[in-house]
Amino acid sequence: MTPIQPLVIGTRGSDLALWQARFIADVLLREHEQPVEIKIIKTAGDKIQHLSFDKMEGKGFFTKEIEDALLAREVDLAVHSLKDLMTTQPEGLKLGAVGYRADRRELLLVRPDAFTGEGVLPIKADATIGTSSARRKCQIAHFLPTARITDLRGNVPTRINKLREGEYDAILIARAGVQRLELDLSDLRAIALDPEQFLPAPAQGILGIQIREDDPRVETVVSRLGSVELMAIATVERGLLQRFGLGCSLPLGVYSKQDGSDIRLVAVLGIQENERWTGLRRADVSGPIGEPNKIIDQAFAQLQD
């Protein structure tokens, strides 16, 4: 019998990215008897640590170099946090599957001496909060306008250690990463925020598997990993982001859920004047799951008002 040729997964080298790549590798081997190798690729987002995301030029900070390796046939597929993947694929690439969603909620981590237990963000009014996300910054400014928002970079464990070391009173991160890495947070107060109040990023918590358009062998294998329901959710959430023509630097939070044959989409867009957050626009729409563009158009229109 001819041995099955291993597939090569391209991934970043962070703890979370490697967890995601190894998870998909394990699924492919265990459920589909497909051997896999993993290749670590360093991206611009890994190399540039002194700037917040909204100050970095270009798009695809955590994906471009991996996409280049895919196109050069140095790797066969790439596993991404779908929220990091641009809504428009480079020519020659496509999404082979989306699935395996972890908890989509935002996680507020607080040093015990800064915790108050009251409000959407239950921390002291003059707290220093760490995040480099424009989406998070505009919502923090809305719920706690007296807080001091300071940029925070690094992988998930690094960000948490900076909180422990006292650089911040609190930080905001995606709960999915903490959940997947099974991190010990017993010395901190950890609050999973209501996703309809403090909205996550489009497609937060979902894994996206990127492949070449002209590779039927890989597509046949990867297509078995997808979720039809999550593809519908991701199409609506990422489709709204795409309507604005910007990437993860856009201050857009999105939450959606399927209700029978309909999808309800809630979104907020941060408004900024002279580098100061002045408010949030909110959209709340529902529509048939088979008509994602109709839902997107309605939400986009509400966010323009």
MIKOLBA-726041 format. One line per 2 residues: their letters; for each residue z, x, y of N, C-alpha, C. Coordinates in Angstrom, 2 decimals. Layout:
! residues N
A> Z X Y Z X Y Z X Y | ...
! end
This chain:
! residues 305
MT> 0.00 0.84 -1.20 0.00 0.00 0.00 0.00 0.88 1.25 | -0.87 0.55 2.21 -0.94 1.31 3.45 0.27 0.99 4.33
PI> 1.01 2.03 4.81 2.17 1.77 5.66 1.77 1.05 6.94 | 2.65 0.17 7.42 2.39 -0.53 8.68 2.60 0.44 9.83
QP> 1.61 0.49 10.71 1.70 1.39 11.85 2.77 0.92 12.82 | 3.69 1.82 13.22 4.74 1.40 14.16 4.15 1.01 15.51
LV> 4.79 0.05 16.17 4.48 -0.28 17.55 5.41 0.50 18.46 | 4.90 0.95 19.59 5.70 1.73 20.53 6.07 0.85 21.73
IG> 7.37 0.68 21.96 7.87 -0.08 23.10 8.14 0.87 24.25 | 7.61 0.54 25.42 7.92 1.29 26.63 9.07 0.60 27.37
TR> 10.04 1.39 27.82 11.20 0.81 28.48 11.81 1.81 29.45 | 12.56 1.28 30.42 13.40 2.12 31.25 14.55 2.68 30.40
GS> 15.26 3.65 30.96 16.31 4.30 30.19 17.72 3.82 30.48 | 17.86 2.77 31.29 19.20 2.26 31.58 19.81 1.63 30.33
DL> 21.13 1.49 30.34 21.81 0.91 29.19 21.26 -0.47 28.87 | 21.06 -1.28 29.92 20.59 -2.65 29.69 19.14 -2.67 29.20
AL> 18.28 -1.86 29.82 16.89 -1.82 29.39 16.78 -1.36 27.93 | 17.56 -0.37 27.56 17.54 0.10 26.17 18.09 -0.95 25.22
WQ> 19.11 -1.69 25.65 19.62 -2.78 24.81 18.51 -3.78 24.55 | 17.77 -4.15 25.61 16.71 -5.15 25.48 15.61 -4.65 24.56
AR> 15.21 -3.39 24.72 14.15 -2.83 23.87 14.60 -2.77 22.41 | 15.83 -2.35 22.21 16.35 -2.26 20.83 16.51 -3.64 20.20
FI> 16.87 -4.62 21.02 16.99 -5.99 20.52 15.65 -6.49 19.99 | 14.60 -6.31 20.79 13.26 -6.75 20.36 12.79 -5.93 19.17
AD> 13.09 -4.63 19.17 12.71 -3.79 18.03 13.38 -4.30 16.75 | 14.65 -4.69 16.86 15.39 -5.19 15.70 14.80 -6.51 15.20
VL> 14.44 -7.41 16.15 13.83 -8.69 15.77 12.51 -8.44 15.04 | 11.69 -7.54 15.58 10.39 -7.26 14.97 10.53 -6.69 13.56
LR> 11.51 -5.81 13.38 11.69 -5.20 12.06 12.34 -6.18 11.08 | 13.39 -6.86 11.54 14.17 -7.73 10.64 13.41 -9.00 10.28
EH> 12.75 -9.62 11.25 12.12 -10.92 11.01 10.63 -10.82 10.68 | 10.00 -9.72 11.06 8.54 -9.61 10.87 8.12 -8.32 10.16
EQ> 9.10 -7.53 9.71 8.83 -6.30 8.96 7.88 -5.36 9.71 | 8.03 -5.35 11.03 7.19 -4.52 11.88 8.01 -3.33 12.40
PV> 7.71 -2.10 11.91 8.44 -0.94 12.43 8.10 -0.67 13.89 | 9.08 -0.12 14.63 8.94 0.06 16.07 9.52 1.40 16.47
EI> 8.88 2.04 17.45 9.43 3.20 18.12 9.65 2.86 19.59 | 10.59 3.56 20.23 10.92 3.30 21.63 10.64 4.55 22.46
KI> 9.93 4.36 23.58 9.64 5.45 24.50 10.23 5.13 25.86 | 11.06 6.03 26.38 11.71 5.83 27.68 10.80 6.34 28.79
IK> 10.64 5.52 29.82 9.79 5.84 30.96 10.59 5.65 32.23 | 10.60 6.65 33.10 11.36 6.56 34.36 10.49 5.91 35.42
TA> 11.05 4.92 36.12 10.31 4.17 37.14 10.78 4.54 38.54 | 10.02 4.10 39.54 10.39 4.36 40.93 11.77 3.79 41.26
GD> 12.07 2.62 40.72 13.38 2.02 40.97 14.52 2.83 40.42 | 14.26 3.59 39.35 15.29 4.48 38.80 15.45 5.74 39.64
KI> 14.35 6.21 40.22 14.38 7.46 40.96 14.92 7.31 42.37 | 14.65 6.17 43.00 15.07 5.95 44.39 16.36 5.14 44.39
QH> 17.48 5.81 44.64 18.77 5.15 44.57 19.44 4.96 45.93 | 18.83 5.50 47.01 19.49 5.46 48.32 19.04 4.28 49.18
LS> 18.08 3.47 48.69 17.59 2.34 49.47 17.86 1.03 48.74 | 18.15 -0.03 49.50 18.24 -1.36 48.91 16.84 -1.84 48.59
FD> 16.73 -2.85 47.72 15.42 -3.30 47.26 14.55 -3.82 48.39 | 15.17 -4.47 49.39 14.38 -5.02 50.48 13.90 -3.96 51.46
KM> 14.36 -2.70 51.27 13.90 -1.61 52.14 12.86 -0.73 51.44 | 12.64 -0.94 50.16 11.70 -0.12 49.40 10.28 -0.63 49.59
EG> 9.34 0.29 49.74 7.95 -0.09 49.96 7.24 -0.30 48.63 | 6.27 -1.24 48.66 5.49 -1.51 47.45 6.13 -2.60 46.61
KG> 5.61 -2.76 45.38 6.08 -3.80 44.48 6.22 -3.22 43.08 | 6.95 -3.95 42.23 7.10 -3.53 40.85 7.89 -2.24 40.69
FF> 9.05 -2.15 41.39 9.82 -0.92 41.41 10.28 -0.48 40.03 | 10.52 -1.45 39.14 11.05 -1.12 37.82 10.01 -1.31 36.71
TK> 8.76 -1.50 37.08 7.76 -1.81 36.05 6.46 -0.99 36.14 | 6.09 -0.50 37.32 4.74 0.04 37.50 4.44 1.19 36.54
EI> 5.35 2.15 36.41 5.09 3.30 35.55 4.97 2.87 34.08 | 5.73 1.86 33.70 5.63 1.35 32.33 4.29 0.66 32.13
ED> 3.85 -0.10 33.13 2.55 -0.76 33.06 1.42 0.27 32.99 | 1.56 1.36 33.73 0.56 2.43 33.67 0.48 3.01 32.26
AL> 1.63 3.18 31.62 1.64 3.71 30.25 1.01 2.72 29.27 | 1.19 1.44 29.51 0.54 0.42 28.67 -0.97 0.51 28.80
LA> -1.44 0.57 30.03 -2.88 0.63 30.26 -3.49 1.92 29.70 | -2.71 2.99 29.71 -3.18 4.27 29.18 -3.03 4.36 27.66
RE> -2.54 3.29 27.04 -2.32 3.20 25.59 -1.31 4.23 25.08 | -0.39 4.60 25.95 0.71 5.48 25.53 1.81 4.68 24.85
VD> 1.89 3.39 25.17 2.81 2.47 24.49 2.03 1.20 24.16 | 2.58 0.39 23.24 1.88 -0.81 22.79 2.39 -2.09 23.44
LA> 3.63 -2.09 23.86 4.21 -3.24 24.53 5.37 -2.76 25.39 | 5.77 -3.61 26.33 6.91 -3.30 27.19 7.84 -4.48 27.21
VH> 9.14 -4.21 27.18 10.16 -5.25 27.26 10.82 -5.16 28.63 | 10.79 -6.26 29.37 11.33 -6.29 30.73 12.35 -7.41 30.87
SL> 13.28 -7.24 31.80 13.96 -8.41 32.36 12.88 -9.15 33.15 | 12.61 -10.39 32.79 11.46 -11.08 33.38 11.59 -11.20 34.89
KD> 12.81 -11.24 35.41 13.01 -11.35 36.85 12.51 -10.09 37.59 | 12.38 -8.97 36.88 11.90 -7.73 37.50 10.38 -7.60 37.46
LM> 9.72 -8.45 36.69 8.28 -8.32 36.47 7.52 -9.11 37.54 | 6.53 -8.46 38.15 5.74 -9.13 39.18 5.08 -10.38 38.61
TT> 4.93 -11.39 39.46 4.35 -12.65 39.00 2.85 -12.54 38.74 | 2.19 -11.57 39.37 0.76 -11.32 39.11 0.64 -10.07 38.27
QP> 0.02 -10.19 37.11 -0.11 -9.06 36.20 -1.24 -8.12 36.63 | -1.06 -6.81 36.45 -2.16 -5.88 36.70 -3.35 -6.21 35.79
EG> -4.54 -5.93 36.28 -5.74 -6.19 35.48 -5.63 -5.45 34.14 | -5.86 -6.19 33.06 -5.79 -5.61 31.73 -4.49 -5.87 31.00
LK> -3.49 -6.45 31.70 -2.20 -6.74 31.08 -1.89 -8.23 31.16 | -0.99 -8.69 30.30 -0.56 -10.09 30.34 0.80 -10.21 29.67
LG> 1.44 -11.35 29.87 2.68 -11.66 29.18 2.35 -12.13 27.76 | 2.86 -11.42 26.78 2.63 -11.81 25.39 3.62 -12.84 24.91
AV> 4.84 -12.82 25.49 5.87 -13.77 25.10 7.00 -13.72 26.11 | 7.71 -14.84 26.26 8.97 -14.86 27.01 9.99 -15.60 26.15
GY> 11.23 -15.15 26.20 12.25 -15.79 25.38 13.59 -15.11 25.46 | 14.48 -15.51 24.55 15.79 -14.89 24.37 16.61 -14.88 25.67
RA> 16.77 -16.07 26.27 17.51 -16.14 27.52 19.02 -16.02 27.28 | 19.64 -15.13 28.06 21.10 -15.05 28.12 21.57 -15.92 29.28
DR> 22.87 -15.91 29.55 23.44 -16.71 30.63 22.74 -16.35 31.94 | 22.19 -17.37 32.62 21.43 -17.13 33.84 22.31 -16.98 35.08
RE> 23.60 -17.29 34.98 24.45 -17.37 36.16 24.73 -16.02 36.80 | 25.03 -16.06 38.09 25.51 -14.91 38.82 26.99 -14.68 38.48
LL> 27.39 -13.42 38.39 28.77 -13.08 38.07 29.39 -12.38 39.27 | 30.45 -12.97 39.80 31.22 -12.36 40.88 32.38 -11.59 40.25
LV> 32.39 -10.29 40.47 33.48 -9.45 39.98 34.34 -9.04 41.17 | 35.64 -9.23 41.05 36.55 -9.08 42.18 37.73 -8.21 41.79
RP> 38.10 -7.28 42.67 39.36 -6.55 42.48 40.51 -7.55 42.65 | 41.54 -7.45 41.83 42.61 -8.48 41.86 43.22 -8.70 43.23
DA> 43.34 -7.65 44.05 43.99 -7.82 45.36 43.11 -8.54 46.38 | 41.83 -8.77 46.05 40.92 -9.46 46.97 40.64 -10.89 46.55
FT> 41.18 -11.30 45.41 40.90 -12.63 44.86 41.79 -13.68 45.51 | 41.21 -14.82 45.92 41.97 -15.91 46.52 41.99 -17.17 45.66
GE> 40.97 -17.36 44.83 40.91 -18.54 43.98 40.36 -19.78 44.66 | 39.85 -19.65 45.89 39.38 -20.82 46.64 37.95 -20.59 47.12
GV> 37.15 -21.66 47.09 35.79 -21.61 47.62 34.76 -21.20 46.58 | 33.49 -21.29 46.98 32.40 -20.87 46.09 32.53 -19.39 45.76
LP> 32.86 -18.59 46.75 33.16 -17.16 46.57 34.66 -16.98 46.82 | 35.48 -17.03 45.78 36.94 -17.06 45.94 37.55 -15.69 46.24
IK> 37.18 -15.13 47.37 37.67 -13.81 47.78 38.08 -13.86 49.24 | 38.84 -12.87 49.69 39.35 -12.85 51.05 38.19 -12.83 52.06
AD> 38.41 -13.42 53.22 37.34 -13.67 54.18 36.67 -12.40 54.68 | 37.41 -11.29 54.77 36.84 -10.05 55.31 36.48 -9.07 54.21
AT> 36.23 -9.58 53.01 35.93 -8.72 51.86 34.65 -7.93 52.06 | 34.62 -6.74 51.47 33.40 -5.95 51.38 32.74 -6.26 50.04
IG> 31.53 -6.83 50.09 30.84 -7.26 48.88 29.61 -6.38 48.67 | 29.43 -5.89 47.46 28.31 -5.01 47.15 27.16 -5.72 46.49
TS> 25.97 -5.57 47.07 24.72 -6.03 46.46 23.56 -5.46 47.25 | 22.45 -5.21 46.59 21.23 -4.78 47.29 20.15 -5.85 47.24
SA> 20.51 -7.05 46.83 19.55 -8.14 46.69 19.55 -9.02 47.93 | 18.38 -9.22 48.53 18.27 -10.11 49.68 18.64 -11.53 49.30
RR> 18.30 -11.95 48.09 18.65 -13.29 47.62 20.16 -13.48 47.61 | 20.88 -12.50 47.13 22.34 -12.60 47.11 22.92 -12.49 48.52
KC> 22.36 -11.61 49.33 22.90 -11.41 50.67 22.86 -12.69 51.50 | 21.73 -13.41 51.45 21.61 -14.61 52.28 22.58 -15.69 51.82
QI> 22.86 -15.77 50.52 23.79 -16.78 50.02 25.24 -16.39 50.30 | 25.54 -15.10 50.22 26.88 -14.65 50.60 27.14 -14.99 52.06
AH> 26.17 -14.68 52.93 26.33 -14.96 54.36 26.52 -16.45 54.63 | 25.92 -17.29 53.79 26.06 -18.74 53.96 27.47 -19.20 53.57
FL> 27.97 -18.72 52.45 29.26 -19.20 51.95 30.46 -18.43 52.52 | 30.24 -17.19 52.93 31.35 -16.39 53.43 30.84 -15.52 54.60
PT> 30.58 -16.15 55.75 29.93 -15.44 56.86 30.73 -14.28 57.44 | 32.02 -14.23 57.17 32.84 -13.13 57.72 32.88 -11.92 56.79
AR> 32.29 -12.01 55.62 32.30 -10.88 54.68 31.41 -9.75 55.17 | 31.70 -8.56 54.72 30.88 -7.38 55.01 30.04 -7.09 53.77
IT> 28.73 -7.17 53.91 27.82 -6.97 52.78 27.28 -5.55 52.82 | 27.49 -4.82 51.74 27.12 -3.41 51.67 26.21 -3.18 50.47
DL> 25.19 -2.35 50.64 24.24 -2.10 49.55 24.93 -1.48 48.33 | 24.44 -1.87 47.18 24.98 -1.40 45.90 23.81 -1.15 44.96
RG> 23.70 0.08 44.46 22.64 0.43 43.52 23.24 1.03 42.27 | 22.40 1.27 41.27 22.84 1.85 40.02 22.73 0.85 38.88
NV> 22.86 1.34 37.64 22.81 0.44 36.50 24.10 -0.38 36.44 | 24.18 -1.30 35.51 25.29 -2.25 35.47 26.65 -1.54 35.35
PT> 26.85 -0.63 34.39 28.16 0.04 34.31 28.49 0.84 35.58 | 27.48 1.47 36.18 27.71 2.24 37.40 28.19 1.34 38.53
RI> 27.58 0.17 38.68 27.99 -0.75 39.73 29.43 -1.21 39.53 | 29.77 -1.50 38.30 31.13 -1.96 38.02 32.14 -0.84 38.28
NK> 31.80 0.38 37.93 32.70 1.51 38.19 32.90 1.73 39.68 | 31.86 1.52 40.49 32.01 1.65 41.93 33.00 0.61 42.47
LR> 33.00 -0.57 41.89 33.98 -1.58 42.26 35.38 -1.13 41.88 | 35.52 -0.62 40.66 36.83 -0.16 40.19 37.37 0.97 41.06
EG> 36.48 1.81 41.54 36.90 2.96 42.35 37.24 2.59 43.78 | 37.06 1.30 44.15 37.49 0.84 45.46 36.45 0.89 46.55
EY> 35.18 1.14 46.20 34.13 1.15 47.23 33.85 -0.26 47.75 | 34.20 -1.26 46.96 33.96 -2.66 47.31 35.17 -3.49 46.90
DA> 35.33 -4.64 47.55 36.33 -5.61 47.11 35.76 -6.49 46.00 | 34.45 -6.69 46.04 33.78 -7.54 45.05 32.32 -7.13 44.96
IL> 31.70 -7.44 43.84 30.26 -7.22 43.69 29.67 -8.43 42.98 | 28.36 -8.61 43.16 27.62 -9.66 42.46 26.58 -9.03 41.56
IA> 26.57 -9.43 40.30 25.58 -8.96 39.33 25.18 -10.13 38.45 | 24.14 -9.95 37.66 23.72 -10.98 36.71 24.65 -10.97 35.50
RA> 25.13 -12.15 35.13 26.03 -12.22 33.99 25.33 -11.82 32.69 | 24.01 -12.01 32.64 23.26 -11.69 31.42 23.45 -10.24 31.02
GV> 23.43 -9.32 32.00 23.58 -7.91 31.68 24.94 -7.58 31.11 | 25.98 -8.15 31.70 27.34 -7.93 31.21 27.50 -8.52 29.82
QR> 26.92 -9.69 29.63 26.99 -10.36 28.33 26.30 -9.53 27.25 | 25.14 -9.02 27.55 24.39 -8.25 26.55 25.05 -6.92 26.22
LE> 25.64 -6.27 27.23 26.27 -4.97 27.01 27.71 -5.09 26.51 | 28.25 -6.32 26.49 29.61 -6.58 26.00 30.63 -5.68 26.71
LD> 30.59 -5.67 28.04 31.44 -4.80 28.83 32.84 -5.39 28.98 | 33.84 -4.51 29.00 35.23 -4.91 29.18 35.52 -5.08 30.67
LS> 35.86 -6.29 31.07 36.16 -6.60 32.47 37.59 -7.07 32.65 | 38.47 -6.72 31.73 39.82 -7.27 31.71 40.65 -6.86 32.92
DL> 40.27 -5.78 33.60 41.03 -5.34 34.78 40.52 -5.96 36.07 | 39.48 -6.80 35.98 38.88 -7.42 37.15 38.93 -8.94 37.01
RA> 38.78 -9.64 38.12 38.57 -11.09 38.06 37.07 -11.33 37.97 | 36.65 -12.06 36.96 35.23 -12.32 36.72 34.97 -13.82 36.81
IA> 34.13 -14.22 37.76 33.85 -15.64 37.99 32.35 -15.87 37.85 | 31.97 -16.67 36.86 30.57 -17.07 36.70 30.30 -18.21 37.67
LD> 29.38 -18.01 38.62 29.16 -18.98 39.69 28.25 -20.12 39.24 | 28.53 -21.30 39.77 27.71 -22.48 39.48 26.28 -22.21 39.92
PE> 25.30 -22.27 38.99 23.92 -21.91 39.35 23.24 -22.90 40.28 | 23.83 -24.08 40.48 23.27 -25.01 41.46 23.87 -24.79 42.84
QF> 24.95 -24.02 42.93 25.54 -23.67 44.23 25.09 -22.29 44.68 | 25.27 -21.30 43.81 24.83 -19.93 44.12 23.69 -19.62 43.15
LP> 22.46 -19.66 43.67 21.30 -19.69 42.78 20.87 -18.30 42.31 | 20.52 -18.20 41.03 20.05 -16.92 40.47 18.62 -16.61 40.84
AP> 18.14 -15.47 40.37 16.74 -15.07 40.59 15.83 -15.88 39.67 | 14.56 -16.05 40.06 13.61 -16.71 39.17 13.55 -16.02 37.80
AQ> 13.71 -16.81 36.74 13.64 -16.32 35.35 14.76 -15.37 34.99 | 15.88 -15.45 35.70 17.00 -14.56 35.40 17.50 -14.80 33.99
GI> 17.77 -13.70 33.28 18.30 -13.78 31.93 17.26 -13.87 30.83 | 15.98 -14.04 31.20 14.91 -14.16 30.20 14.26 -12.79 29.97
LG> 13.90 -12.51 28.74 13.14 -11.30 28.42 11.65 -11.61 28.45 | 10.88 -10.69 29.03 9.43 -10.81 29.05 8.80 -9.65 28.31
IQ> 7.86 -9.94 27.43 7.19 -8.90 26.65 5.76 -8.79 27.13 | 5.44 -7.64 27.69 4.14 -7.40 28.31 3.24 -6.61 27.36
IR> 1.96 -7.02 27.27 1.02 -6.39 26.36 -0.33 -6.23 27.05 | -1.24 -5.54 26.38 -2.61 -5.44 26.88 -3.39 -6.70 26.52
ED> -4.38 -7.02 27.34 -5.21 -8.19 27.07 -6.14 -7.97 25.89 | -6.52 -6.73 25.63 -7.54 -6.44 24.62 -6.94 -5.85 23.35
DP> -5.75 -6.30 22.98 -5.07 -5.74 21.82 -4.61 -6.87 20.89 | -5.55 -7.45 20.11 -5.21 -8.60 19.27 -4.15 -8.29 18.22
RV> -4.10 -7.06 17.74 -3.09 -6.72 16.73 -1.68 -6.89 17.29 | -1.46 -6.34 18.47 -0.13 -6.44 19.09 0.15 -7.88 19.49
ET> -0.86 -8.56 20.02 -0.67 -9.93 20.46 -0.27 -10.84 19.30 | -0.86 -10.63 18.13 -0.53 -11.44 16.95 0.94 -11.29 16.59
VV> 1.45 -10.05 16.67 2.85 -9.80 16.33 3.78 -10.37 17.41 | 3.48 -10.08 18.68 4.37 -10.44 19.78 4.41 -11.95 20.00
SR> 3.32 -12.64 19.75 3.25 -14.08 20.01 4.29 -14.85 19.19 | 4.77 -14.27 18.11 5.78 -14.93 17.27 7.16 -14.95 17.93
LG> 7.33 -14.20 19.00 8.64 -14.05 19.62 8.90 -15.03 20.76 | 7.90 -15.78 21.15 8.00 -16.59 22.35 8.74 -17.90 22.17
SV> 9.15 -18.48 23.30 9.78 -19.80 23.36 8.95 -20.69 24.28 | 8.45 -21.80 23.76 7.64 -22.71 24.56 8.46 -23.29 25.71
EL> 9.70 -23.66 25.45 10.55 -24.24 26.50 10.82 -23.22 27.60 | 11.15 -21.98 27.23 11.41 -20.97 28.25 10.15 -20.58 29.00
MA> 9.00 -20.64 28.35 7.75 -20.37 29.05 7.53 -21.41 30.14 | 7.84 -22.67 29.87 7.69 -23.72 30.87 8.64 -23.49 32.05
IA> 9.89 -23.13 31.74 10.87 -22.85 32.80 10.43 -21.66 33.62 | 10.02 -20.59 32.95 9.59 -19.37 33.66 8.36 -19.63 34.51
TV> 7.44 -20.46 34.02 6.22 -20.77 34.77 6.55 -21.43 36.10 | 7.49 -22.37 36.09 7.87 -23.06 37.32 8.63 -22.12 38.26
ER> 9.62 -21.43 37.73 10.45 -20.57 38.58 9.66 -19.41 39.16 | 8.88 -18.74 38.34 8.09 -17.61 38.82 6.89 -18.09 39.65
GL> 6.40 -19.29 39.34 5.30 -19.85 40.11 5.68 -20.11 41.55 | 6.92 -20.56 41.78 7.38 -20.76 43.16 7.46 -19.42 43.88
LQ> 7.99 -18.41 43.23 8.04 -17.07 43.82 6.65 -16.58 44.17 | 5.69 -16.82 43.28 4.31 -16.37 43.50 3.68 -17.04 44.71
RF> 4.05 -18.29 44.99 3.49 -19.00 46.14 3.79 -18.29 47.46 | 4.87 -17.55 47.50 5.23 -16.83 48.73 4.53 -15.47 48.82
GL> 3.93 -15.02 47.73 3.18 -13.78 47.77 4.03 -12.53 47.87 | 5.31 -12.62 47.55 6.21 -11.47 47.62 6.91 -11.29 46.28
GC> 7.56 -10.15 46.13 8.25 -9.87 44.88 9.74 -10.12 44.98 | 10.53 -9.26 44.29 11.96 -9.50 44.19 12.70 -9.29 45.51
SL> 12.01 -8.80 46.54 12.65 -8.64 47.85 12.75 -9.96 48.61 | 12.08 -11.01 48.12 12.14 -12.31 48.79 13.52 -12.94 48.58
PL> 14.15 -13.45 49.66 15.48 -14.06 49.52 15.39 -15.47 48.94 | 14.92 -15.57 47.70 14.68 -16.85 47.04 15.55 -16.96 45.80
GV> 16.37 -18.00 45.76 17.13 -18.31 44.56 16.57 -19.56 43.91 | 16.53 -19.59 42.58 15.90 -20.70 41.85 16.74 -21.06 40.64
YS> 16.86 -22.35 40.42 17.53 -22.85 39.22 16.73 -24.05 38.71 | 16.39 -24.05 37.44 15.66 -25.19 36.88 16.16 -25.51 35.49
KQ> 15.98 -26.74 35.09 16.35 -27.14 33.73 15.44 -28.27 33.27 | 15.21 -28.31 31.97 14.37 -29.35 31.38 15.21 -30.57 31.06
DG> 14.69 -31.73 31.42 15.35 -33.01 31.14 14.32 -33.92 30.49 | 14.29 -33.91 29.17 13.27 -34.67 28.45 11.89 -34.10 28.72
SD> 11.00 -34.89 29.27 9.64 -34.43 29.56 9.49 -33.93 31.00 | 10.61 -33.87 31.74 10.58 -33.42 33.14 11.33 -32.10 33.30
IR> 11.01 -31.42 34.40 11.75 -30.25 34.83 12.29 -30.51 36.23 | 13.57 -30.24 36.42 14.16 -30.29 37.75 14.26 -28.87 38.28
LV> 13.79 -28.67 39.51 13.78 -27.35 40.14 14.58 -27.41 41.44 | 15.60 -26.56 41.55 16.38 -26.40 42.77 16.13 -24.98 43.29
AV> 15.93 -24.85 44.60 15.65 -23.53 45.16 16.29 -23.41 46.54 | 16.65 -22.19 46.92 17.09 -21.90 48.28 16.32 -20.69 48.80
LG> 16.03 -20.72 50.09 15.33 -19.62 50.75 16.15 -19.19 51.96 | 16.48 -17.91 52.02 17.26 -17.39 53.13 16.41 -17.24 54.38
IQ> 16.99 -17.59 55.53 16.32 -17.46 56.82 17.00 -16.33 57.59 | 16.19 -15.41 58.09 16.71 -14.23 58.77 16.08 -14.08 60.14
EN> 16.90 -13.77 61.14 16.43 -13.50 62.50 17.12 -12.24 63.01 | 16.30 -11.27 63.45 16.85 -10.00 63.96 17.83 -9.36 62.98
ER> 17.41 -9.34 61.69 18.18 -8.73 60.61 19.52 -9.42 60.38 | 19.64 -10.67 60.81 20.87 -11.43 60.60 20.52 -12.72 59.87
WT> 21.27 -13.02 58.81 21.03 -14.24 58.04 21.55 -15.43 58.83 | 20.67 -16.38 59.09 21.04 -17.51 59.94 21.11 -18.84 59.20
GL> 20.71 -18.88 57.94 20.80 -20.13 57.22 20.04 -20.12 55.91 | 20.10 -21.26 55.21 19.39 -21.45 53.94 18.58 -22.73 54.01
RR> 17.34 -22.68 53.55 16.57 -23.89 53.30 16.66 -24.21 51.83 | 16.72 -25.50 51.52 16.96 -25.91 50.13 15.90 -26.91 49.68
AD> 15.47 -26.78 48.45 14.53 -27.71 47.83 15.15 -28.24 46.55 | 14.87 -29.49 46.23 15.36 -30.11 45.00 14.31 -31.13 44.55
VS> 13.54 -30.78 43.53 12.43 -31.63 43.10 12.42 -31.75 41.57 | 11.74 -32.78 41.09 11.55 -32.98 39.65 10.12 -33.40 39.40
GP> 9.62 -33.11 38.20 8.27 -33.51 37.85 7.99 -33.27 36.39 | 6.85 -33.75 35.90 6.49 -33.60 34.48 6.34 -32.13 34.09
IG> 6.83 -31.81 32.92 6.77 -30.44 32.44 5.33 -29.94 32.33 | 4.39 -30.86 32.13 2.99 -30.48 32.00 2.26 -30.32 33.32
EP> 2.97 -30.52 34.44 2.36 -30.38 35.76 3.17 -29.42 36.62 | 3.27 -28.15 36.21 4.10 -27.19 36.95 3.66 -26.98 38.39
NK> 2.35 -27.02 38.65 1.87 -26.79 40.01 2.32 -27.88 40.96 | 2.43 -29.10 40.46 2.92 -30.21 41.29 4.37 -29.97 41.70
II> 5.18 -29.52 40.76 6.60 -29.22 41.05 6.70 -28.08 42.06 | 5.90 -27.04 41.82 5.91 -25.88 42.70 5.49 -26.26 44.11
DQ> 4.42 -27.04 44.23 3.93 -27.45 45.55 4.99 -28.23 46.32 | 5.67 -29.14 45.65 6.69 -29.94 46.32 7.87 -29.07 46.78
AF> 8.30 -28.15 45.92 9.40 -27.26 46.30 9.01 -26.34 47.44 | 7.79 -25.83 47.37 7.31 -24.93 48.42 7.28 -25.67 49.76
AQ> 6.81 -26.91 49.75 6.73 -27.70 50.99 8.13 -27.94 51.57 | 9.09 -28.25 50.72 10.46 -28.48 51.21 11.06 -27.22 51.81
LQ> 10.73 -26.07 51.25 11.29 -24.82 51.76 10.63 -24.39 53.08 | 9.53 -25.02 53.45 8.87 -24.72 54.72 9.45 -25.55 55.86
D> 10.12 -26.64 55.55 10.63 -27.56 56.58 11.87 -26.98 57.26
! end
